[in-house]
Amino acid sequence: MALSTISALSPLDGRYASRLAALRPLMSEQGYMHKRVQVEVCWFIALSDAGFAEFKPLSPGARTYLLGLVKNFSEADALAIKEIEKTTNHDVKAVEYWIKSKFEARPELRHASEFVHFACTSEDINNTSHALQLKGAREQVLLPALDAVIQKTRELAHAHADVPMLSRTHGQTASPTTVGKELANVVVRLAAAREKIAAVKLLAKMNGAVGNYNAHLAAWPDFDWEAFSRKVVESPEPLGLGLAFQPYSIQIEPHDYMAELFDAVARANTILIDFSRDVWGYISLGYFKQKLRDGEIGSSTMPHKVNPIDFENAEGNLGLANALLRHLSEKLPVSRWQRDLTDSTVLRNMGVALGYAALAYHSLGIGMAKLELNEEALHDDLDAAWEVLAEPIQTVMRRYGLQGAYEKLKEVTRGKTVQAADLHALIRSLEIPQAEKDRLLAMTPASYTGKAAELARRA
């Protein structure tokens, strides 16, 4: 069977392939190869500038050519590397041989070809490549997608800042809020989680087979290889890698930063699971309607249905993302002695984990764009819940020292259908200033929202 979007084993490369076009060049195997070529070229150019008599500085033409291998890396190049790998059965060595093959027609580079992958272990190339992949995915896909969700939620929060809504704690009627304030809660939580993701330093090491620069010092014992490695790792792209330097490692970079990053993404995803379920519930209550799409069908047998499918899709994919992200964060920092290979196959699934997250963010954007507030349903729920005013009445009673305030309101309201008249009769009987009685008599469930509108606009 030929591989296509309809035959792909993963829905990320099948049903949802078009939604992940921005992530695929970064996190696919081709993207991994591309970053490996970038690291090898960067290291090679840096070595030429290190001052070694045996490797003179490269000419401007050679530098431009080498950077062009990175800039113009294509699917055909990736396939050529895969062809070499059939012989080497080693993916990093295949990259090295492919780069050397590009030197054949250029004597300057051909004579220096043994400095490709010089003193490097495979993990010097792999760990830096993974960090570059994550850097690109974070900057180009994850953060922009999260920012879009935050911005849309903020817009809805501000637009509905004044719209009163009945709260539900434990599923029961509770003190009113506003639609905007409940959305603002999500904005603030998600913005904080987003900053945690952005703040994680992406670490990389280039220190040889077990982290001690053994081979490097065997070649040039008096050279400061640690400072050189730091410069390559930390200098801005394209002549450096633009990452944070990891000075201590075994053969592999310890992956603690990856765990921190994946945990941070999972935390944002958990907030969005909470949000997806709440919006689903509000749609079920009728607080939100959904804009109709021509030709769309909600049920194969029930023509009336308009299902909250985008929020359901988001919830499901966020769960998948978190299952993978949490495995990554738990497994990757664990390595037997100086190196085992259990991390290698797991790392190849970083794109899958981030893909499910990106897919969920996309679904949330679609879902929120469909939402239309149903103020009539919100009003009806509030008007049927006068019992929520037991809280302000008993609080005012306490202010004026009336004994048993809570108990009196509990007797009038708990487990009962409460009408405005019931509360008004109680208010009129209270021994409190008339101005306070008038204020309480004027209060309705819809007006009892505290600072909700103000808080919503501040988010």
Contacts in CASP RR format, 6 or more apart in sequence:
PFRMAT RR
TARGET T0000
AUTHOR 0000-0000-0000
METHOD contacts of the structure
MODEL  1
MALSTISALSPLDGRYASRLAALRPLMSEQGYMHKRVQVEVCWFIALSDA
GFAEFKPLSPGARTYLLGLVKNFSEADALAIKEIEKTTNHDVKAVEYWIK
SKFEARPELRHASEFVHFACTSEDINNTSHALQLKGAREQVLLPALDAVI
QKTRELAHAHADVPMLSRTHGQTASPTTVGKELANVVVRLAAAREKIAAV
KLLAKMNGAVGNYNAHLAAWPDFDWEAFSRKVVESPEPLGLGLAFQPYSI
QIEPHDYMAELFDAVARANTILIDFSRDVWGYISLGYFKQKLRDGEIGSS
TMPHKVNPIDFENAEGNLGLANALLRHLSEKLPVSRWQRDLTDSTVLRNM
GVALGYAALAYHSLGIGMAKLELNEEALHDDLDAAWEVLAEPIQTVMRRY
GLQGAYEKLKEVTRGKTVQAADLHALIRSLEIPQAEKDRLLAMTPASYTG
KAAELARRA
1 7 0 8 1.000
4 14 0 8 1.000
5 13 0 8 1.000
5 14 0 8 1.000
5 15 0 8 1.000
5 17 0 8 1.000
6 14 0 8 1.000
8 14 0 8 1.000
8 17 0 8 1.000
10 352 0 8 1.000
12 20 0 8 1.000
12 352 0 8 1.000
12 355 0 8 1.000
12 356 0 8 1.000
12 359 0 8 1.000
13 20 0 8 1.000
16 359 0 8 1.000
19 358 0 8 1.000
19 359 0 8 1.000
19 362 0 8 1.000
20 355 0 8 1.000
20 358 0 8 1.000
20 359 0 8 1.000
22 140 0 8 1.000
22 141 0 8 1.000
22 358 0 8 1.000
23 137 0 8 1.000
23 141 0 8 1.000
23 351 0 8 1.000
23 354 0 8 1.000
23 355 0 8 1.000
23 358 0 8 1.000
25 31 0 8 1.000
25 34 0 8 1.000
26 133 0 8 1.000
26 136 0 8 1.000
26 137 0 8 1.000
26 140 0 8 1.000
26 141 0 8 1.000
27 133 0 8 1.000
27 137 0 8 1.000
27 350 0 8 1.000
27 351 0 8 1.000
27 354 0 8 1.000
27 355 0 8 1.000
28 351 0 8 1.000
29 78 0 8 1.000
29 348 0 8 1.000
30 75 0 8 1.000
30 78 0 8 1.000
31 78 0 8 1.000
31 133 0 8 1.000
32 129 0 8 1.000
32 130 0 8 1.000
32 133 0 8 1.000
32 348 0 8 1.000
33 73 0 8 1.000
33 77 0 8 1.000
33 78 0 8 1.000
33 81 0 8 1.000
33 91 0 8 1.000
33 95 0 8 1.000
34 70 0 8 1.000
34 73 0 8 1.000
34 78 0 8 1.000
35 128 0 8 1.000
35 129 0 8 1.000
35 130 0 8 1.000
35 132 0 8 1.000
35 133 0 8 1.000
36 92 0 8 1.000
36 95 0 8 1.000
36 125 0 8 1.000
36 126 0 8 1.000
36 129 0 8 1.000
37 69 0 8 1.000
37 70 0 8 1.000
37 73 0 8 1.000
37 77 0 8 1.000
37 95 0 8 1.000
37 98 0 8 1.000
37 99 0 8 1.000
38 70 0 8 1.000
38 129 0 8 1.000
38 132 0 8 1.000
38 238 0 8 1.000
38 241 0 8 1.000
39 124 0 8 1.000
39 125 0 8 1.000
39 128 0 8 1.000
39 129 0 8 1.000
39 132 0 8 1.000
39 241 0 8 1.000
40 95 0 8 1.000
40 96 0 8 1.000
40 99 0 8 1.000
40 116 0 8 1.000
40 117 0 8 1.000
40 125 0 8 1.000
41 66 0 8 1.000
41 67 0 8 1.000
41 69 0 8 1.000
41 70 0 8 1.000
41 99 0 8 1.000
42 232 0 8 1.000
42 238 0 8 1.000
42 239 0 8 1.000
42 240 0 8 1.000
42 241 0 8 1.000
43 117 0 8 1.000
43 118 0 8 1.000
43 120 0 8 1.000
43 124 0 8 1.000
43 206 0 8 1.000
43 232 0 8 1.000
44 66 0 8 1.000
44 99 0 8 1.000
44 112 0 8 1.000
44 115 0 8 1.000
44 116 0 8 1.000
44 118 0 8 1.000
45 58 0 8 1.000
45 63 0 8 1.000
45 66 0 8 1.000
45 239 0 8 1.000
46 228 0 8 1.000
46 231 0 8 1.000
46 232 0 8 1.000
46 239 0 8 1.000
46 240 0 8 1.000
47 55 0 8 1.000
47 115 0 8 1.000
47 118 0 8 1.000
48 55 0 8 1.000
48 56 0 8 1.000
48 57 0 8 1.000
48 58 0 8 1.000
48 112 0 8 1.000
48 115 0 8 1.000
49 57 0 8 1.000
49 58 0 8 1.000
50 223 0 8 1.000
50 228 0 8 1.000
51 57 0 8 1.000
52 220 0 8 1.000
52 223 0 8 1.000
55 112 0 8 1.000
55 115 0 8 1.000
58 66 0 8 1.000
58 108 0 8 1.000
58 109 0 8 1.000
58 112 0 8 1.000
59 108 0 8 1.000
62 106 0 8 1.000
62 108 0 8 1.000
62 109 0 8 1.000
65 106 0 8 1.000
65 109 0 8 1.000
66 109 0 8 1.000
67 238 0 8 1.000
69 77 0 8 1.000
69 99 0 8 1.000
69 102 0 8 1.000
70 238 0 8 1.000
71 238 0 8 1.000
77 98 0 8 1.000
80 98 0 8 1.000
81 91 0 8 1.000
81 94 0 8 1.000
81 95 0 8 1.000
81 98 0 8 1.000
82 94 0 8 1.000
84 94 0 8 1.000
84 97 0 8 1.000
84 98 0 8 1.000
85 91 0 8 1.000
85 94 0 8 1.000
88 94 0 8 1.000
88 97 0 8 1.000
90 122 0 8 1.000
92 117 0 8 1.000
92 122 0 8 1.000
92 125 0 8 1.000
92 126 0 8 1.000
93 122 0 8 1.000
95 125 0 8 1.000
96 116 0 8 1.000
96 117 0 8 1.000
99 116 0 8 1.000
100 113 0 8 1.000
100 116 0 8 1.000
102 109 0 8 1.000
103 109 0 8 1.000
103 110 0 8 1.000
103 112 0 8 1.000
103 113 0 8 1.000
104 110 0 8 1.000
117 125 0 8 1.000
118 219 0 8 1.000
119 208 0 8 1.000
119 213 0 8 1.000
119 215 0 8 1.000
119 216 0 8 1.000
119 219 0 8 1.000
120 206 0 8 1.000
120 208 0 8 1.000
121 208 0 8 1.000
121 209 0 8 1.000
121 251 0 8 1.000
123 208 0 8 1.000
123 251 0 8 1.000
123 252 0 8 1.000
123 253 0 8 1.000
123 339 0 8 1.000
124 205 0 8 1.000
124 206 0 8 1.000
124 207 0 8 1.000
124 208 0 8 1.000
126 344 0 8 1.000
126 347 0 8 1.000
127 204 0 8 1.000
127 205 0 8 1.000
127 252 0 8 1.000
127 253 0 8 1.000
128 204 0 8 1.000
128 205 0 8 1.000
128 206 0 8 1.000
128 233 0 8 1.000
128 241 0 8 1.000
128 243 0 8 1.000
130 258 0 8 1.000
130 347 0 8 1.000
130 350 0 8 1.000
131 202 0 8 1.000
131 203 0 8 1.000
131 204 0 8 1.000
131 241 0 8 1.000
131 243 0 8 1.000
131 253 0 8 1.000
132 241 0 8 1.000
132 243 0 8 1.000
133 350 0 8 1.000
134 202 0 8 1.000
134 258 0 8 1.000
134 261 0 8 1.000
134 350 0 8 1.000
135 202 0 8 1.000
135 242 0 8 1.000
135 243 0 8 1.000
137 350 0 8 1.000
137 351 0 8 1.000
137 354 0 8 1.000
138 197 0 8 1.000
138 198 0 8 1.000
138 202 0 8 1.000
138 261 0 8 1.000
141 354 0 8 1.000
141 358 0 8 1.000
142 197 0 8 1.000
142 265 0 8 1.000
142 354 0 8 1.000
142 357 0 8 1.000
142 358 0 8 1.000
142 361 0 8 1.000
143 194 0 8 1.000
143 197 0 8 1.000
143 198 0 8 1.000
145 358 0 8 1.000
145 361 0 8 1.000
145 362 0 8 1.000
146 190 0 8 1.000
146 194 0 8 1.000
146 197 0 8 1.000
146 268 0 8 1.000
146 361 0 8 1.000
147 194 0 8 1.000
148 361 0 8 1.000
148 365 0 8 1.000
149 190 0 8 1.000
149 272 0 8 1.000
149 361 0 8 1.000
149 364 0 8 1.000
149 365 0 8 1.000
149 368 0 8 1.000
150 187 0 8 1.000
150 190 0 8 1.000
150 191 0 8 1.000
150 194 0 8 1.000
152 365 0 8 1.000
152 368 0 8 1.000
152 369 0 8 1.000
153 183 0 8 1.000
153 186 0 8 1.000
153 187 0 8 1.000
153 190 0 8 1.000
153 275 0 8 1.000
153 368 0 8 1.000
154 183 0 8 1.000
154 184 0 8 1.000
154 187 0 8 1.000
154 459 0 8 1.000
156 179 0 8 1.000
156 180 0 8 1.000
156 183 0 8 1.000
156 368 0 8 1.000
156 371 0 8 1.000
157 180 0 8 1.000
157 181 0 8 1.000
157 183 0 8 1.000
157 184 0 8 1.000
157 186 0 8 1.000
157 187 0 8 1.000
157 456 0 8 1.000
157 457 0 8 1.000
157 459 0 8 1.000
158 180 0 8 1.000
158 456 0 8 1.000
158 457 0 8 1.000
158 459 0 8 1.000
159 180 0 8 1.000
160 178 0 8 1.000
160 179 0 8 1.000
160 180 0 8 1.000
160 183 0 8 1.000
160 373 0 8 1.000
160 456 0 8 1.000
161 178 0 8 1.000
161 180 0 8 1.000
161 181 0 8 1.000
161 184 0 8 1.000
161 452 0 8 1.000
161 453 0 8 1.000
161 456 0 8 1.000
161 457 0 8 1.000
162 178 0 8 1.000
162 453 0 8 1.000
163 178 0 8 1.000
163 179 0 8 1.000
163 180 0 8 1.000
163 373 0 8 1.000
163 375 0 8 1.000
163 378 0 8 1.000
164 176 0 8 1.000
164 177 0 8 1.000
164 178 0 8 1.000
164 179 0 8 1.000
164 378 0 8 1.000
164 379 0 8 1.000
164 382 0 8 1.000
164 445 0 8 1.000
164 446 0 8 1.000
164 447 0 8 1.000
164 449 0 8 1.000
164 452 0 8 1.000
165 176 0 8 1.000
165 177 0 8 1.000
165 178 0 8 1.000
165 179 0 8 1.000
165 182 0 8 1.000
165 287 0 8 1.000
165 378 0 8 1.000
165 381 0 8 1.000
165 382 0 8 1.000
166 173 0 8 1.000
166 174 0 8 1.000
166 176 0 8 1.000
166 378 0 8 1.000
166 381 0 8 1.000
166 382 0 8 1.000
166 385 0 8 1.000
166 388 0 8 1.000
166 445 0 8 1.000
167 173 0 8 1.000
167 174 0 8 1.000
167 175 0 8 1.000
167 176 0 8 1.000
167 177 0 8 1.000
168 174 0 8 1.000
173 385 0 8 1.000
173 387 0 8 1.000
173 388 0 8 1.000
174 388 0 8 1.000
175 388 0 8 1.000
175 391 0 8 1.000
175 448 0 8 1.000
176 382 0 8 1.000
176 388 0 8 1.000
176 445 0 8 1.000
176 446 0 8 1.000
176 448 0 8 1.000
176 449 0 8 1.000
176 452 0 8 1.000
177 449 0 8 1.000
177 452 0 8 1.000
178 449 0 8 1.000
178 452 0 8 1.000
178 453 0 8 1.000
178 456 0 8 1.000
179 287 0 8 1.000
179 373 0 8 1.000
179 378 0 8 1.000
180 452 0 8 1.000
180 453 0 8 1.000
180 456 0 8 1.000
181 449 0 8 1.000
181 452 0 8 1.000
181 453 0 8 1.000
181 455 0 8 1.000
181 456 0 8 1.000
182 278 0 8 1.000
183 456 0 8 1.000
183 459 0 8 1.000
184 455 0 8 1.000
184 456 0 8 1.000
184 458 0 8 1.000
184 459 0 8 1.000
185 459 0 8 1.000
186 271 0 8 1.000
186 274 0 8 1.000
186 275 0 8 1.000
187 459 0 8 1.000
188 459 0 8 1.000
189 271 0 8 1.000
190 268 0 8 1.000
190 271 0 8 1.000
190 272 0 8 1.000
190 275 0 8 1.000
193 264 0 8 1.000
193 267 0 8 1.000
193 268 0 8 1.000
193 271 0 8 1.000
194 268 0 8 1.000
196 264 0 8 1.000
196 267 0 8 1.000
196 268 0 8 1.000
197 261 0 8 1.000
197 264 0 8 1.000
197 265 0 8 1.000
197 268 0 8 1.000
200 257 0 8 1.000
200 260 0 8 1.000
200 261 0 8 1.000
200 264 0 8 1.000
201 244 0 8 1.000
201 257 0 8 1.000
202 243 0 8 1.000
202 244 0 8 1.000
202 257 0 8 1.000
202 261 0 8 1.000
203 243 0 8 1.000
203 244 0 8 1.000
203 245 0 8 1.000
203 246 0 8 1.000
203 253 0 8 1.000
203 256 0 8 1.000
203 257 0 8 1.000
204 233 0 8 1.000
204 241 0 8 1.000
204 243 0 8 1.000
204 244 0 8 1.000
204 245 0 8 1.000
204 246 0 8 1.000
204 253 0 8 1.000
205 211 0 8 1.000
205 229 0 8 1.000
205 233 0 8 1.000
205 245 0 8 1.000
205 246 0 8 1.000
205 247 0 8 1.000
205 249 0 8 1.000
205 253 0 8 1.000
206 229 0 8 1.000
206 232 0 8 1.000
206 233 0 8 1.000
207 213 0 8 1.000
207 225 0 8 1.000
207 226 0 8 1.000
207 229 0 8 1.000
207 247 0 8 1.000
207 249 0 8 1.000
208 214 0 8 1.000
208 215 0 8 1.000
208 216 0 8 1.000
208 251 0 8 1.000
209 215 0 8 1.000
209 251 0 8 1.000
210 250 0 8 1.000
210 251 0 8 1.000
210 338 0 8 1.000
210 339 0 8 1.000
211 248 0 8 1.000
211 249 0 8 1.000
211 250 0 8 1.000
211 251 0 8 1.000
213 225 0 8 1.000
213 226 0 8 1.000
213 229 0 8 1.000
216 223 0 8 1.000
216 225 0 8 1.000
217 223 0 8 1.000
217 225 0 8 1.000
226 247 0 8 1.000
229 245 0 8 1.000
230 245 0 8 1.000
230 247 0 8 1.000
231 240 0 8 1.000
232 240 0 8 1.000
232 241 0 8 1.000
233 240 0 8 1.000
233 241 0 8 1.000
233 242 0 8 1.000
233 243 0 8 1.000
233 244 0 8 1.000
233 245 0 8 1.000
233 246 0 8 1.000
234 240 0 8 1.000
234 241 0 8 1.000
234 242 0 8 1.000
234 243 0 8 1.000
234 244 0 8 1.000
234 245 0 8 1.000
235 241 0 8 1.000
235 242 0 8 1.000
236 242 0 8 1.000
244 257 0 8 1.000
246 253 0 8 1.000
246 254 0 8 1.000
248 254 0 8 1.000
250 335 0 8 1.000
250 337 0 8 1.000
250 338 0 8 1.000
250 339 0 8 1.000
251 338 0 8 1.000
251 339 0 8 1.000
252 335 0 8 1.000
252 339 0 8 1.000
252 343 0 8 1.000
254 333 0 8 1.000
254 335 0 8 1.000
255 332 0 8 1.000
255 333 0 8 1.000
255 343 0 8 1.000
256 333 0 8 1.000
258 328 0 8 1.000
258 329 0 8 1.000
258 332 0 8 1.000
258 333 0 8 1.000
259 328 0 8 1.000
259 329 0 8 1.000
259 330 0 8 1.000
259 332 0 8 1.000
259 333 0 8 1.000
260 329 0 8 1.000
262 325 0 8 1.000
262 326 0 8 1.000
262 328 0 8 1.000
262 329 0 8 1.000
262 353 0 8 1.000
263 325 0 8 1.000
263 326 0 8 1.000
263 329 0 8 1.000
265 321 0 8 1.000
265 325 0 8 1.000
265 354 0 8 1.000
265 357 0 8 1.000
266 321 0 8 1.000
266 322 0 8 1.000
266 325 0 8 1.000
266 326 0 8 1.000
266 329 0 8 1.000
269 318 0 8 1.000
269 319 0 8 1.000
269 321 0 8 1.000
269 322 0 8 1.000
269 325 0 8 1.000
269 357 0 8 1.000
269 360 0 8 1.000
270 318 0 8 1.000
270 322 0 8 1.000
272 314 0 8 1.000
272 318 0 8 1.000
272 360 0 8 1.000
272 361 0 8 1.000
272 364 0 8 1.000
273 315 0 8 1.000
273 318 0 8 1.000
273 319 0 8 1.000
273 322 0 8 1.000
275 364 0 8 1.000
276 311 0 8 1.000
276 312 0 8 1.000
276 314 0 8 1.000
276 315 0 8 1.000
276 318 0 8 1.000
276 364 0 8 1.000
277 311 0 8 1.000
277 315 0 8 1.000
279 288 0 8 1.000
279 308 0 8 1.000
279 311 0 8 1.000
279 368 0 8 1.000
279 371 0 8 1.000
280 308 0 8 1.000
280 311 0 8 1.000
280 312 0 8 1.000
280 315 0 8 1.000
281 308 0 8 1.000
282 288 0 8 1.000
283 289 0 8 1.000
283 290 0 8 1.000
283 308 0 8 1.000
283 311 0 8 1.000
284 308 0 8 1.000
285 377 0 8 1.000
285 381 0 8 1.000
286 374 0 8 1.000
286 377 0 8 1.000
287 373 0 8 1.000
287 374 0 8 1.000
287 377 0 8 1.000
287 378 0 8 1.000
287 381 0 8 1.000
288 371 0 8 1.000
288 372 0 8 1.000
288 373 0 8 1.000
288 374 0 8 1.000
289 306 0 8 1.000
289 371 0 8 1.000
289 372 0 8 1.000
289 373 0 8 1.000
289 374 0 8 1.000
290 306 0 8 1.000
290 308 0 8 1.000
290 367 0 8 1.000
290 370 0 8 1.000
290 371 0 8 1.000
290 372 0 8 1.000
291 369 0 8 1.000
291 370 0 8 1.000
291 371 0 8 1.000
291 372 0 8 1.000
292 306 0 8 1.000
297 303 0 8 1.000
298 305 0 8 1.000
298 306 0 8 1.000
298 307 0 8 1.000
298 309 0 8 1.000
299 305 0 8 1.000
299 307 0 8 1.000
308 367 0 8 1.000
310 363 0 8 1.000
310 364 0 8 1.000
310 365 0 8 1.000
310 366 0 8 1.000
310 367 0 8 1.000
310 370 0 8 1.000
311 363 0 8 1.000
311 364 0 8 1.000
311 367 0 8 1.000
313 359 0 8 1.000
313 360 0 8 1.000
313 363 0 8 1.000
314 360 0 8 1.000
314 361 0 8 1.000
314 363 0 8 1.000
314 364 0 8 1.000
314 367 0 8 1.000
315 360 0 8 1.000
316 360 0 8 1.000
317 356 0 8 1.000
317 357 0 8 1.000
317 359 0 8 1.000
317 360 0 8 1.000
317 363 0 8 1.000
318 356 0 8 1.000
318 357 0 8 1.000
318 360 0 8 1.000
319 356 0 8 1.000
320 356 0 8 1.000
321 353 0 8 1.000
321 354 0 8 1.000
321 355 0 8 1.000
321 356 0 8 1.000
321 357 0 8 1.000
321 360 0 8 1.000
324 349 0 8 1.000
324 352 0 8 1.000
324 353 0 8 1.000
324 356 0 8 1.000
325 353 0 8 1.000
325 357 0 8 1.000
327 346 0 8 1.000
328 346 0 8 1.000
328 349 0 8 1.000
328 350 0 8 1.000
328 353 0 8 1.000
331 342 0 8 1.000
331 343 0 8 1.000
331 346 0 8 1.000
332 343 0 8 1.000
332 346 0 8 1.000
332 347 0 8 1.000
335 342 0 8 1.000
335 343 0 8 1.000
336 342 0 8 1.000
379 446 0 8 1.000
382 444 0 8 1.000
382 445 0 8 1.000
382 446 0 8 1.000
383 444 0 8 1.000
383 445 0 8 1.000
383 446 0 8 1.000
385 445 0 8 1.000
386 418 0 8 1.000
386 419 0 8 1.000
386 420 0 8 1.000
386 422 0 8 1.000
386 423 0 8 1.000
386 445 0 8 1.000
387 413 0 8 1.000
387 415 0 8 1.000
387 416 0 8 1.000
387 418 0 8 1.000
388 445 0 8 1.000
388 448 0 8 1.000
389 423 0 8 1.000
389 440 0 8 1.000
389 443 0 8 1.000
389 444 0 8 1.000
389 445 0 8 1.000
389 448 0 8 1.000
390 409 0 8 1.000
390 410 0 8 1.000
390 412 0 8 1.000
390 413 0 8 1.000
390 418 0 8 1.000
390 423 0 8 1.000
391 409 0 8 1.000
392 440 0 8 1.000
392 443 0 8 1.000
392 448 0 8 1.000
393 409 0 8 1.000
393 423 0 8 1.000
393 426 0 8 1.000
393 427 0 8 1.000
393 440 0 8 1.000
394 405 0 8 1.000
394 406 0 8 1.000
394 408 0 8 1.000
394 409 0 8 1.000
395 405 0 8 1.000
396 432 0 8 1.000
396 436 0 8 1.000
396 440 0 8 1.000
397 404 0 8 1.000
397 405 0 8 1.000
397 408 0 8 1.000
397 409 0 8 1.000
397 430 0 8 1.000
397 432 0 8 1.000
398 405 0 8 1.000
398 406 0 8 1.000
400 431 0 8 1.000
400 432 0 8 1.000
400 433 0 8 1.000
400 436 0 8 1.000
402 430 0 8 1.000
402 431 0 8 1.000
402 432 0 8 1.000
408 426 0 8 1.000
409 426 0 8 1.000
412 418 0 8 1.000
412 422 0 8 1.000
412 423 0 8 1.000
412 426 0 8 1.000
420 444 0 8 1.000
424 441 0 8 1.000
427 437 0 8 1.000
427 440 0 8 1.000
427 441 0 8 1.000
428 437 0 8 1.000
428 441 0 8 1.000
430 437 0 8 1.000
END
